[in-house]
Amino acid sequence: MSTSASTPSITSSSGIYAVPKLTETNWVEFKTKTVMSLRARGLARHLDGTVKTPPYLPQECDKDNRLVTLIADKSRNATETEIEENRVLLDAFAQKEALAIQQLYATIPSSVFIQVQSKDTVAQIWDAICEIYEAKSDLVQADLRSRLQSMKCGEKDNIRTHLTTMMTLREELAGMGAHVIDRDFTAMVIGSLPTSLRGIIRTTTAAIRATGQIVTSDIVIAVMFEEADHIQIDNGGNSTTNDTALATSSKSRKRHGKGKSKKPDVKCDNCSRVGHTKDNCWRKGGGKEGQGPHQKKNESASAAAATDDYAFLTSTLSDSATVAAVPIEKRRAIVDSGASSHFCPDRNRFTEFTLIPPKPVKIANGQNIFATGKGDVVIELPKGNERSNITLKDTLYVPDIALTLISTTCIVKAGFAINMEEDWCEIRSPKPAHKLVACIPEVNGLYRIVGTECAAIAAEKTTKCLGGCSLR
């Protein structure tokens, strides 16, 4: 798809706008930039035809049969000054017409120039150009829409370029009067993304719906652009790789595929194994003692246990809620089977709160965000037509997440039972009572708790602790 980046352009006399040469594929961009360029130069009324042409002063023959110039109402002869002022007005108008026509002629192809050169004014020329490019046949519109629907972003393709091309195609269709409604375009965008980004899209759309918002193409594209920026930063500024999952997949294929290199036929003097030398041996006494992959995994596991990081499942929910412009106090809560602690982004929900040194919280893509506080959060859980206030003990305050996350791990550790079946998540008190405490519906793939109240309000009510004890 050609854009102004790859198309020769004409810079306006203002030095601000560079108008691209008109092609078969950049009509919307060309039209927008042409209108803005001429408007910036004070020629907009010439383009739309609303400017009035200054009248010529009338001329007649006097009684001596000499041609004389009169004023507009023909009541007397015009003076030399009046004649010169009229000529200045006519010259200024002609100059502006010529400037606008010159810009149009310099930016349209020869085939179009031949069709419009017989027109008299800028407005007539512009109307003819618009008619040529906007009155495309149904076949051309169908072809463009088919291309838009069939677009796919490969695992190694640049996601920004891909989405920009899709938006350009949509604008081209709109310029022909064949508008693509946002719901359809959103589906096309999501369907065009590579498999490695589907997980991000699923959590993004689920988070947006969980906050009561509508998933739009602008939100999806904004999230994808932000993800592309994160990926580029993670790759050290290298924009050729679109996501870390893709890079990992690529490395895995090289390791397990046909490109696997054959081990050299050498024998280690340290461990007597074939395939490496003593300098590269991982066993005791070798040059790389203790550096084997399995040994490193054990060390990493020990280090992770020592740092006591917390991992949770949905790493992009905050981006989604931010893009959707949902106030934090209106964001709801979800039950998260991947969270190893309760998490809350809203400081106002804590009934008890203590600042803590920044504590790393590991999210699904391997990055860390930080908890800066800890305390108790009061929240309502639904049970049919009833609601019970419960306290989430030792909840971590993490402002960078979108929703309050209720950890199933912490619930089970507190002695309660969780049963997730079909469209419901049931929480029951400890045995032997095993009473139903909450029944949470599944909405768009998430067990979502709607209508949660701020802790300041909820704290005024009597808090019911599940099974006689608060959730931990």
N, C-alpha and C positions, 0 to 999 in steps of 0.2 A: 504494500500500500504506500503510495507516494505521499509525502508530506512536505511541508515547506523546508524541512531540514535537508531534503535531497533535491529540491526544485529551485532553479534560478529565481531570484527575486529582484524587484525594483524598489529602491528606497525612495520614499517621498521626500520632497524638498524640505520638510520639517525635520528630517533626520530621525524621526521617531518610529514610523511604521515601515516595515519592509513587506511589500505585497508580492506574493509568489506568482510565478507564471501560471496561468490557468491551464489545467490538464483535465483529463476525463475523470479524475478521481479526487480532486481537491476543491470542488465547487463551493462547499460550505465555508471552508477556510478562506478561499479567494474572495467570496462575496462579503464576508464579515470584515476582512482586513481592507478591502477596497472602500467600503462604506466609511469605516473609521478613518482611513487615510484622507479621503476627500473631505470628510467632516472636519478633521483637524486643520485642513488648509482653507476652511471657509467656503467649500464648494458643495455642500450637502444639498442646497436648494437647486443647484444646477442639475444634480444627479436625479432628484425626484421630480423635477419639472415645475416646481412651485415658484421659481424665480421669474420675475417679469423683465422682459427685454425692454431696454430704454427706447422710447420712440424717436425716430428721426424727425428733425424739424421739417415742416412742410416747405416745399418749394413751388413757386408759381412765376409765370411771366408777367412783368409789369406792363404798363401802357406802351412802353417803348420796346416791348417784346424782349426784355432782358430777364434772365432767370434770377430770381431773388429768393432768399431764405426768409421765412416768416416765423413768428413765434407759434406756439402750439395752437392757440385759438385763432390764428390768422388775422388778428386785429391790427397788426403792424409788422414792419420788417424787423428781423432779429438783428441785434447789434453783433459786432465781431466777437465781443466777450461771450455773449450767449451762444453764438455758433461754436466757439472753442470749447465751452463747458459741455455742450451736447456731444461734441466729438470725443472728449475725455471720457464721458459716461459710456459711450458706445465702445471705445477702445478697451476700457476696463472690463466691460461685460464680455467682449470677444476674447480678451486675454484669459479670463477665468474659464470660459467654455473650452478654449484651446488647451489649457492646462489639464482639465479633466479628461478631455478626449485623448490628449497625448498619453496620459497615464493608462487609460483603458487600452489604447492601441498597442502600447508597449508591453502589456501583460496578457494579451489574448493571442491564441495561435493564429496563423495565417488563414486557416480554413474558416475561422470565425470572422476574422477581419473582412474577408471577401463578402460575407453575408451582411455585415452591418455598415460598411463604409459609405453606403448611399444615404444613410440617415442624416438629418440636418442638425440635430441638437444632441447634447450629452444625454438627456433624459430618453430620447428615442433610441440612441445606441445602447444604453444600459437596459432598457426594457427588452430590446431584441436579444441581448446576451442572456438575460434572465430566462426568456422564453425558450431559447435553445437548450439551456442546461436544466431547467426545471420541468420542462414538458417532455421528460424522457418517457419512452414507451413503457407499457406494463411489463414487457419482457426484461428490460434493463432493471426495473425495480425488483422483479422476481429474482433476477440473478444476484443482485446485491444482497437481498434478504437471505437467499440460500447460502451465500458465502458467509454471512454473519452467523447463521444458525449452525453451520458446519465447522466453524473455526475451532481449533484445538491447540492448546499450549503444550508443547512437548516438555519432557522432563528437563531438557537442557536449554529450552528457549527462555528468553528474557521476559519475565512476567509483565514488566512495565510496558515494553514494546507491544506485547500481545494485547493487553487491555486498552492501550491507547489506540491501536488499530481498530479494535471493536467499537470504541466510542466514535472514532472517525467515520466508520461505516454507518453507524446509526445516524450520525449527523448528515451524512450524504443522503440517506433515505429521507430524513426529515426535510432536507432541502428540495426533494422531489415531491413533497406532499405525502410521502408514505411513512407516517410516524410509527415507531415501534414503542408500544406502551412499556412503562418501566417494569411491570410485572413480568412481561415476556423477556425483556432485555436482562433482567436479573437472573432468570432461569438460564438464558443463553450464556451469561458470564460464568455462573456456577458450573454449568455443564461443560464448559470449555477448559476448566482448570485441570492441571495434571493430578494424578492419583496421590502424589506425595503431599498435596495441599488440601485434599478432601477433609482430613481430620480437623484442620483449622477452620474450614468453612462450616463443618457440622457444629463445632462448639460455638462459633461466631453466631450462626443463625439461631441456635438454641438459646444462647444468652440474650440475643435481641428480643426474641419472642417471650422469653421469661420475664423481661422488663416491660412487656406490654406494647412494644414498638412494632412497626412494620419493617420487614426486611426490604431495603431498597438497593438499587444498583450502586448508588453513591456510597452507601455504607460498606457494601461488600468490596468495592474497588478501593475505597480508602483503607480498609483493613489489609487488603492484599498489597497495596503500595507500602504500607507501614511494615508489613512482614518482609517485603523485598528489601527495605532499608535495613532492617535488623539482620537479614541474611548477608547483605553486602558488608555490614560492619563486622559480623562474625567471621567473614572470609577475608578480613583485612583489606576491605575496599575493592575486592575483585567482584565485578558485577556479572561475570560470565556464568556463575553458578547461582541457581535460583533458590535452593533451599538445602539445609543441612541433611535432610533425609535423602535427598537426591544424591548428595555427595557420598553419603554412607552407602547407599545402594550401588553407586557406581564402583566404589572400592570393593564392595562385596562381590560384584560380578567379576572384577578382575582377579580377585583372590580365588574364587571357585570356578571360574569359567575357563575357556580355552587359553586365555592369556597367562595361565599359571606357569611360572618358570620351573624348569627342572632343577632339582637340587644337585649341586656339584658332587661328584663322586670322590669325596675326601673323607678321612676318618679323624675324629677328635682324639688327641693324645691324652685328654683329661678324663673323658667318660667312655671312650672307646665306641661312641656312636658315629654313624655315617651321616654326612650332610653338612658338617660344619667343622671349624677348626677350634683349637683350644682358646684362641683369642676371643671367639664369639660364643663360647660355651656358657650356658646359664647355671650349670651345676656348680657345686662347691669346688673351688680351686680354679674355675674357669675365669676368663677375662671379663665376662659379663655376669658374674655370679649374682643370683637373686633378681635378675632383670627379665625373666621369662614372663610371657603374657599372663599365665595363670597366677604366678607369684605376684605380679602387679595388681591383679584383680583382688587378691586377698588383702594386699596392703591398702588398696582403695576402699575396700569394704570396711576395714578397721578404721581408716581415717574418717569415713562417712559416719560410722557409729560414734566416733569420738566427738565430731562436730554437732551431732544431734540435729541435722537438718530435717526439715519437714517437707514432704512432697505432696502435691495434690494434682488432680487430673487435668483441670481446665486452665491452661496457661494464658489463653487469649481473651478471657471473659472481660477483663478490665478494658482492653482496647475496644471491644465491641460496645460496651456500655458507654464509654466516653464518646465514641463516634456517634452513637445514637442520642447523645445529649440527655441522658437520663440522670436526674438529680440523685445523689447518693442516698438520701433519706427515703426515696421511693423505690429503691432497688430491693428485690425480694430475696428469699433464701432458698437454697437447694440442699438436698441430702446428697452427699458426695462419698461414694465408696472408695475414692482414691485419696482422700485427705487423711493424714495421720494425726491431725489435731483439728479443733474447731477454729475457724478463721472468720474475722469480721472486719470490713473496711470502714465502718461508720463509728467514729469515736463516741457519738451521742448514744449509742445502744448499750454502752457499758455502764452497769450499775456500780461496779467496783473496778478500779483501774490503777495499774502501776506501770510506770515507765520502766523499760528494760533496755540494756545495751542492744544495739541492732543485731537481730538474730537472723541468720540466713535461712531462707525458705526456698527450697529447690522445686522448680516447676517442671512441667513435662518436657519442655524442649532443652533442659539441661541448664538453663540460666537460673540465677538467684535473684530473688527480691528479698525484702527484709521486714521482719516484724519489729515494731518499736515499742510495743506495750503488751500487757497481759491483764486479764481480769475476767469478770463474769458478765455474760450477756443474757438478758431476759428476752424470750421470744415466744410467740404463740404457735402452737401446733394444732392442726385441725383434726377433729374426730366426728365426722358427720356434720350435724348442725351445731355441735359443741366445739369449744376451743379451750385449750389448757395452756396456762403460762408456765413455762419451764425455764430453768437456768442452765446455760451452757457454761460449765466451770472451766477455768484456765484457758479461756479463748484468747488466741493470739490476735493482736491488732495489726493488720497488714493493709495499709491504705491503697496499695497498688492492685488489689483484686476488685472484681466488680460486685460480687454478691457474697452474702454471708454463707459460709460452707459449714454444714453440720456433718461431722465426721462419724461414719458408721463404726469405725474402729473404736472410737472413744465411747460410743453408745454401748457396744458389746462389752467392752472392758468394764463398764459400770454395772454389768449384770443384766442388761436388758436384751431382748431378742428382736431381731429385724427380719422381716419376711418380705421379699420383693417378688411379686407375682403379677403378671399381666399388666394392668394399668394402675396398680396401687403399691405403696410401700407401707407396711404395717409395723408399728413399734409397740412391743408388749413389755409389761413390767416383769421383774425377775420372778422365777418360780419360787414357791408353788402357785402364787396367785395368777401370774401370767395373764394379767388383764390387758385389754386393748387400751393403749394410751393415745396413739395417733394413727390416723389413716390419711396418707399423703398421696394425691393423685400424680400420675405421670403425664407431663405435658411436653410435647415435642422432644421426647427423649430424656427429660429431666424430671426428677421427683421434686416438684416446685411447691413452695409454701407461699401462698398469696396473702396479701393483707396483713403482713407482719407490722407490729407497732414499734414505735421508738421506745427504747428502754426507759426513758424518763416517764413515759405514760404508763408502760406496762408495770413499772416498779410500784405504782400506786395500788395495783391490784394484789390480791393474795396469790403468791406464786405456788403452783402445785408441782411438787417434785415427783418425778416418775418413780413409783414404787417406794416412796418415802425418802428418796435421795436424788439430788440433782445429777444431771448428766455430766459425766467427766470424760 
